[in-house]
Amino acid sequence: MAVAMIVGLMAPGLPGAIAAGVIAVVTLLATMQVVYWLHTVDRNHTLSEPLIVGSLISGARNRAWVNLDTTLED
């Protein structure tokens, strides 16, 4: 989507808008296809759930450690 925005900003007028629209639609369709594929393959959430939960826990640990550790301050 960022590429579509840059193309739309760089190419002036209607050609830029058309190119940005095509890139955005293709990106959206590819994302939807990957999500559908993952949903059909991973019906019992054996692949996606550990990834999502693990990343949430890891992010929470990193945020808490950085915010609460006063020894890092000068």
N, C-alpha and C positions, 0 to 999 in steps of 0.2 A: 504494500500500500504506500510505503514511503517512496518507492521508485515511481509509482504513478503520480504522486504529488510533485516530485521533482521534474518529471517529464512534462507535466501540465504547466509548471511554472517556467520551465526553460523554453519550451516550444510555444510561440505566441499564437493566439487566436484559436480557431476551430481545429486545426490539425493537432495542436497540443491537447486540447480537450478530448478529442477522439482517441488519441494515443493513451492518455491517462485513463479514460474510461475502459478501454480494452484491457489495459494492464490490470486495473482494479477488478474487473470481472473475471479475468483468468486467475488472478490470485485468490479471489473468493471461491471460485469453483474448485481450485486445487485444494484449498483448505477444507472445503466441505467434503471432498472426496477422501482426504486423509482421515477426517473425523468419522466418516461413515465406515471406512475400512477398519479403523481402530475399534469402533463400536461392534462391528460384526465379528471381528477376530476375538475381542476381549469381552465377551458377554458376562463372564464371572468377575470382571474387574481384577484379574490376576496380574495384569501388566500395568494398567494406568493408576490404580489406587496406590500402590507403594510409591510410585513416582511422585504423584501429587501430594500425598501425605508427607512423604520424606522431604520434599522441597519446602513444604510449609513449615515443618518442624525445624529444618535446617535454617530457614530464613528467620524464624522466631528466635532460635538460639543465637544466631549472629547479631540480630538487633539487640536482644537483651544483654549480650555480653558487651557490645560496644557502648550501649547507653548506661550500663550500671557499673562498668569498671572505671573507677576514678583514678587508678594508678596510671592510666594512659595520658592524663592531662599534665601539662608542664606547670 
